[in-house]
């Protein structure tokens, strides 16, 4: 997750949902610093720490939904992903579906514009 604002965003009350199976993970206790990034692991290992989610995503594609406490949020659909690749917005915060790019090993925790 990326926070382009000049204020810290506390994620208490926010959830991230794997729409394929309806599983969701609470983001309580997490925050994204101003201009910062938060790396989350969809590895079905919630017991490993707050950045680890209680579900996995399919390499065949699917969608995730970030839900705010007020019910708002954003949905991101993605297609199949090869091993050692990630799906990333081609420019940070680009809201259009054609902004997604497959990147070898991605840019976890930093801008996709590097």
Buried (B, 14 or more C-beta within 10 A) or exposed (E): BBBEEEEEBEBEEBBBBBBBEEBBBBBEEBEBEEEBBBEBBBBBBBEEEBBBBBBBBEEEEBEBBBBEEEEEBEEBEBEEBEEEBBBBBEEBEBEEEEBBBBBEEBBEEEEBEE
